[in-house]
Amino acid sequence: MTRARGAGRTRTGGGLRARIAAVVILVVLAAVAGLGVAVHLLVLREQVDTARRAAADRMAAALDVRAATGLLSFDAREDDPAVPAELRDAVRGDGARATLVTGGSVRTVWAAGRSGDVVLSTRTRLVPGEGTLAQVDRALLLAGVVVVLLAGLVGWVTAGRLARRLRRAAETARTVASGGDPASLRRVVGDRRDEVGALAEAVDAMAGRLAERVRAEQRFTADVAHDLRTPVTGLLTAAELLEPSRAAELVRDRARALAALVEELLEVARLDGGDEQALVEQVDLGEVVRRVVRRGVASGELPAEAVTVSSDGPALVATDARRVDRVVSNLVRNALRHGAAPVEVAQRGSVVEVRDHGPGFDEPLLRDGPQRLRHDRADAGGHGLGLVIAAGQAGVLGARLELDNAPGGGARARLLLPATPPGAADVPPDAVPHDEVTDGSRARERTGRRP
Amino acid sequence: MNDPSARDAGRRVLLVEDDAVIGEATAAHLARDGFEVAWHTDGLEAWDAWRAADPPFDLVVSDVVLPGLDGASLTRRIRETDAVPVVLVSARTDSLDVVGGLEAGADDYVTKPFDVQVLRARLRNALRRAGDRGPAGGVVPAGEASPTDGTETFGDLVLDRRAVQLRRGEEVLALTPTEMRLFLELAEEPGRVLSRRALLERVWGYGDAEDEDHLVTVHVQRLRAKVGAEHVETVRGFGYRLLR
């Protein structure tokens, strides 16, 4: 079909999926970290408390031993100058036993008690990073890593499923928008009752209503054209009866213009109907193109010096000559009407290019493709159905019609005929019957025959 | 032969058209060209007029959609007894109408809205084909060396160019002038493929500007039905050829 637009389609990447997975990982990471720290602190405190209790017990025992025997036991020292003043004061003050923990990563657990005038004290080294706490930390870290990875994976998969449904929906919507098969988004996203499903249903409903409106407009166009046909034929036939005069000439001219417009509308309606079929024959594309121009010049419609035709030699192409004729003649007429001479028609292989030297196609046309009856051009001398018909006929031919502006200025339309036209796939390879029609070497290449 | 209106003078045309303006204006054009025109707005009336006509009409121009009897049915009834040229005027875009008319035996058709010049050219071509058929105006194609007795054989078919007759054994096949012309063009050089385009030009006299989808296809079908499908071969994508 027609693609007036250049390349550069926006694609949906994996943005949504990556974002959702990242959020899941971050949240789980924060939770695991918080939990880990809390557990670490609890275990640490428990460890310190245990150490204190043990030290206090030992001190009690050491005091008992000293009181009974006067001996020092349980690594207790008398009046150790290293005992923190705080502890010593506390013990001397109220005569009780006390414990104190000092230090950071390596801690010292002090226990002290008074026996007469003597302060007994013990000190125990405590490294929290060793033993149980270290094991707990390792376990926490391992579990944390596993949980984060698992959560990330689950997030990635779930988000992927969501993103895939949305992406499929977007792709389907884009296909429908560009005139492809009318498909249901609901079917594409599955029948889960969630937000994506609701969105799909809403878009389906919108597309359905728009399609219905377009169909109604097409029907209306077709009906109007049909109804105009008989009175316009009457007008045309009657106008031809007028005696020769300037007035008769004007009436005839306008009646013909009206008849031509009705015919164009009918052609558009037929193309809209979608059951047009190409009648494929082997034709010399160069000759088809030359005939368009020759005929236009002969009928006075095309100024002889305004249109040039070039060809790179005979090219046998399997296509529908009548439809190619319609495309090329509409392109040439459009070029003369909206562009400027000279109009160059060039046939290269199975490609026909029509280029003029006017202001070129305007932006909306390049963006949206040919639209029916546009009147937004300042120089619009006629009804803008020519390009619509050209695009429609190109579609029936299975060809592409590319519209752009030539590097040196001027509008350029290229008709690219397919190697295999629609419905011609079953042409037998030995269908080359006669010298006259097989003269072009391309035919032999195409059919795989040796010369 | 050079002045068409002189040649057409006195020829009788049956015009069937239910639209008052088109009917009146077309009748006026035909009258101007020297035809003697009988215009009817109803298919059945036209059929009655056809049967009552004496001398018979030389040409039938009929709309397709008509009250009473549609153009295709009218053509079919006429074809049961007569090979008179029939040109249909179709107001419908859907080609089923047209194909139906051609299958019923119409020689050609024009589509509304038509240009009077086009209608005139089509009628003239149809009359020319019919005229070619008469023994007096029999065609012996130039440059074609006929066998001494003036006949050629294509399998079980015998073509007598002088009498413009195609026979199978003793039976003379009832071809319309257009079908005969189509056979003659294919018989020019048996085995050679003629494209749709070439046949449109040679049989129907269509110019560069004019093209048409169904005319050739349907006429070839009709010809096949009469002469036997094995004689006319379709060469897909290229055209048709006559087999000996």
Interface residues (C-beta under 8 A of the other chain):
Chain A: A222 H226 R229 T230 P231 V232 T233 G234 L235 L236 T237 A238 E240 L241 R256 A259 V262 E263 L266 A269 R270 L279 V280 E281 Q282 V283 R291 R294 R295 A298 S299 A318 A321 R322 D325 A424 D426 V427 P428 A431 V432 P433 H434 E436 V437
Chain B: D19 A20 V21 I22 E24 A25 T26 A28 H29 R32 A91 R92 T93 K112 P113 F114 D115 V116 R192 V193 S195 R196 R197 D208 A209 D211 E212 D213 V235 R236 G237 F238 G239 R241
